[in-house]
């Protein structure tokens, strides 16, 4: 049986923020919902709170009064676990502690029927470990909703080592029946989103720690150049620095302190100082009364270069040619394979970020990867102390002539957007190669779970399958700690694309 009859009750155990949200989703979808909480009175209070939220939806025109009343009628607080015996599904949303969840699920197993689906809403614990003490661990599945559950569409359906295929399928169909977008994944630290998203924060923090740029500039580049909804610093302030760091630390520990997931010392110091983000009034930014948001570094206006020479194929930055011509700047193309480089009138070169540094070459300015060079409103440039002022001025004037704000950052290999996207691709390709999820589900999870403009595999198709491997290989040569070492899966991903036609 893969479908859940809507006339059969669903139970939600634990009525905190997530429990209330899940109960609301189930009741609006048409299920009778039993709510239980170990603390007396909390289940009744939860029904009242859900009613208030439904009333706000009616006021906004997002729900009819009749549907609100019907959903409220389907909510029933219960004081004893025994009253959940008739439930066909129980979603556990109690405290995020392994022993607490194990104890609760053992008690539930003794109450519900043999065909009842048990689900845990854990966001960071191992589903396999939670199921360990159960007599029938095959019927436990992870259902990771994202907060706020009534609004966010994504649900990660997590199969532990012992989870039966039928249980995972029932959970998947249940989430879809509730109007959610489910993605299936194996039981891995962080599941899909919290595993693959780590570089988005880590690389921004690394650029900051290496004095590449300040938080406001890094955030602006991620938004206005990379197309991300929010920058890493403002997003972690919103999430809570303590919450974000805890997830990062948990994934790092669970993966045996893999260097690719190493937490940020700068964020640790922020947490230690009590600067936890918006909820504390300060984090990377100040949020107190009268606090002003720092502006990103933006270069002063300078004249555009008289012309540019394009050598070779600009690859992911090819759209720049039409933009340069449209700005009235003469372009001469030379059929030479020098990579993604433009030669400026003073003889200096402008190149797309590739994991190398400006200091290694004579008079080179790097520009960052953009989601779309046509719509991007900001471009980051990287230069070293050896870059001539004329070259930096001409590079700045070129992008300003295209209508872009320009942020000049330090000589950081891979810059900001490029290194972030390359690492996201690497972790995504590695996850799929390990059988943790499909490419489609990874892309769906990253778009819906953290609002990325593209999923990692969509980025890879846009940039070329070997792009991320090449950039990370360059980065690894300059930082041989292992943090940027391309995974074996990424090597295969890149190599297969280049040799597919010659395969037997």
C-alpha positions, -999 to 999 in steps of 0.1 A, spaced: 0 0 0 16 33 -11 -13 57 -6 -26 71 27 -64 73 30 -74 109 39 -101 96 61 -76 79 84 -60 101 111 -25 114 110 -8 120 143 18 146 151 38 142 183 55 173 195 38 207 190 66 231 187 71 253 157 77 224 133 50 201 148 24 229 145 35 235 109 33 199 99 -1 195 116 -14 225 97 -2 211 64 -19 178 71 -52 193 82 -54 217 53 -47 187 30 -78 170 44 -65 146 70 -79 143 105 -49 152 127 -43 141 163 -18 164 182 0 151 212 27 168 234 43 154 266 38 188 283 1 192 294 -18 220 276 7 224 248 -14 204 222 -45 226 230 -24 257 227 -10 244 194 -45 241 179 -52 277 189 -20 289 173 -27 270 141 -62 286 141 -46 320 143 -24 313 114 -52 300 93 -72 331 101 -44 353 88 -44 332 56 -81 339 52 -75 377 58 -49 376 30 -72 358 6 -51 327 5 -76 304 21 -114 304 22 -132 307 55 -150 274 48 -116 256 42 -102 272 74 -132 260 94 -129 225 79 -92 223 87 -97 234 123 -125 208 127 -99 182 117 -75 191 145 -78 172 177 -55 176 207 -51 144 227 -35 138 261 -23 103 258 -2 84 233 -28 55 235 -52 78 217 -30 76 186 -36 39 182 -58 44 151 -34 67 132 -21 54 99 9 79 100 27 93 130 51 122 125 75 127 154 86 163 159 100 162 194 133 176 207 163 172 184 181 147 206 187 111 196 178 96 230 145 116 231 135 106 196 144 69 202 124 67 234 93 84 219 93 62 188 97 30 210 66 41 229 47 49 197 57 15 182 40 -2 212 7 17 205 1 20 168 -8 -8 144 17 -28 125 9 -10 92 13 25 107 40 46 90 64 62 115 82 93 104 108 115 121 112 152 113 148 153 122 170 178 105 204 166 116 202 132 133 207 99 116 175 82 106 193 49 108 204 56 144 169 68 154 154 35 141 180 14 157 161 4 189 128 -2 171 114 -38 167 104 -29 131 129 -3 119 119 -7 83 87 14 88 106 45 100 114 71 75 127 107 77 104 135 67 124 166 68 102 197 64 117 231 60 106 259 83 80 273 80 65 240 69 32 255 56 50 278 33 81 261 20 74 234 -6 104 210 -1 103 178 19 134 155 21 122 119 23 151 102 40 156 64 39 177 49 67 197 18 63 168 -4 74 139 17 59 117 -5 37 112 7 1 74 6 7 77 29 37 98 55 17 73 53 -12 44 59 12 61 88 28 70 103 -6 34 100 -19 21 114 14 42 145 11 31 149 -25 -5 145 -15 0 173 10 10 196 -18 47 194 -12 76 187 -35 93 156 -21 129 145 -29 143 111 -20 176 107 -4 197 82 16 206 88 52 237 109 50 248 137 73 229 169 64 207 149 39 207 168 6 204 205 14 224 208 45 252 187 31 256 203 -3 249 239 9 280 241 32 303 257 7 279 286 2 287 297 37 322 283 40 336 300 9 321 334 18 337 331 52 370 320 38 372 350 15 365 372 45 391 354 67 417 359 40 410 396 38 396 393 3 365 415 10 342 426 37 308 409 44 287 436 27 308 433 -5 308 395 -5 270 394 0 264 420 -28 285 400 -52 267 368 -44 233 385 -49 240 409 -78 265 388 -97 258 352 -87 220 355 -86 216 341 -51 186 354 -32 207 364 -2 244 366 6 260 342 31 265 367 58 230 381 58 215 347 55 233 333 85 223 364 105 187 355 95 191 318 104 210 325 135 248 321 137 245 295 165 220 275 144 240 276 112 273 268 130 257 239 148 246 224 115 280 229 100 297 214 130 274 184 131 279 176 94 317 180 98 318 157 128 295 131 112 317 130 81 348 123 103 360 159 102 363 159 64 384 190 56 358 200 29 333 206 56 356 224 82 337 251 101 347 287 101 368 301 130 354 336 123 318 323 127 329 305 159 342 337 174 309 355 164 289 328 183 312 330 213 307 367 215 269 364 215 265 380 181 240 355 169 224 375 142 190 393 139 176 377 170 205 391 191 205 425 175 239 419 160 258 393 140 278 400 109 257 432 107 241 454 134 203 453 138 197 476 167 176 508 165 193 533 141 218 507 128 229 514 93 237 486 68 272 489 55 275 495 18 295 472 -5 327 484 -19 319 500 -52 346 515 -74 344 551 -85 335 558 -121 363 558 -146 364 561 -185 359 529 -205 389 515 -225 392 525 -261 390 489 -273 395 453 -263 411 423 -280 395 389 -274 419 360 -275 404 326 -278 370 315 -265 354 333 -236 334 302 -226 310 310 -198 316 347 -203 309 347 -241 278 370 -236 302 398 -227 312 403 -263 278 414 -274 275 436 -243 308 452 -250 299 459 -286 265 472 -275 283 497 -252 301 511 -283 336 497 -274 354 482 -304 362 445 -302 388 426 -322 387 388 -320 419 368 -325 417 330 -330 442 321 -304 438 296 -276 448 317 -246 417 307 -225 391 332 -214 412 364 -217 406 399 -230 436 422 -238 431 458 -227 447 489 -245 475 491 -220 485 455 -226 471 441 -194 447 412 -195 413 405 -181 404 369 -174 375 349 -160 382 335 -125 399 302 -129 414 293 -95 447 311 -102 459 344 -87 468 377 -103 502 377 -87 513 347 -107 509 365 -141 521 397 -155 494 423 -153 462 403 -151 429 413 -135 403 385 -129 366 390 -131 341 367 -113 316 343 -126 280 356 -131 248 338 -133 239 359 -163 263 387 -175 234 405 -192 213 408 -160 241 410 -134 242 445 -118 276 440 -101 309 424 -111 338 416 -88 374 422 -100 405 408 -83 439 423 -86 473 419 -69 497 445 -57 517 439 -89 487 447 -112 493 480 -129 469 508 -120 461 513 -156 450 477 -162 427 478 -131 413 512 -142 406 499 -178 390 467 -164 369 487 -141 358 512 -168 349 483 -191 324 468 -168 311 502 -157 304 509 -194 283 477 -194 261 492 -166 277 472 -138 288 483 -104 323 471 -98 337 457 -65 374 453 -64 385 426 -40 418 410 -30 438 386 -50 417 356 -39 419 325 -62 385 315 -75 371 349 -63 336 347 -47 309 332 -70 332 310 -90 347 291 -61 314 288 -44 296 273 -75 325 250 -82 324 236 -47 286 232 -48 290 212 -80 317 190 -65 297 181 -34 266 175 -56 284 152 -81 300 133 -52 266 129 -34 250 114 -66 280 91 -72 276 78 -37 239 70 -44 226 95 -19 202 111 -44 195 116 -81 207 146 -101 172 158 -105 164 156 -68 196 174 -59 188 203 -82 152 204 -69 163 204 -33 188 232 -37 164 254 -57 135 249 -33 153 243 0 177 273 -1 164 293 -31 195 289 -53 190 303 -88 202 270 -103 208 236 -90 244 223 -91 238 201 -121 221 230 -139 252 251 -132 274 223 -145 254 220 -178 256 258 -182 293 261 -175 305 228 -191 311 196 -173 348 201 -169 346 237 -156 343 230 -119 370 203 -120 395 226 -137 388 255 -113 391 233 -82 422 216 -95 438 251 -98 426 260 -63 440 228 -48 474 235 -62 474 268 -43 458 254 -11 468 217 -9 449 212 24 424 190 6 396 215 9 395 221 -28 407 187 -41 382 177 -68 364 145 -58 369 113 -78 333 116 -89 339 151 -102 370 139 -122 348 112 -138 321 137 -144 345 160 -163 365 132 -180 334 114 -193 321 145 -210 354 149 -229 357 113 -240 321 101 -244 322 101 -282 353 79 -283 340 53 -258 334 18 -274 
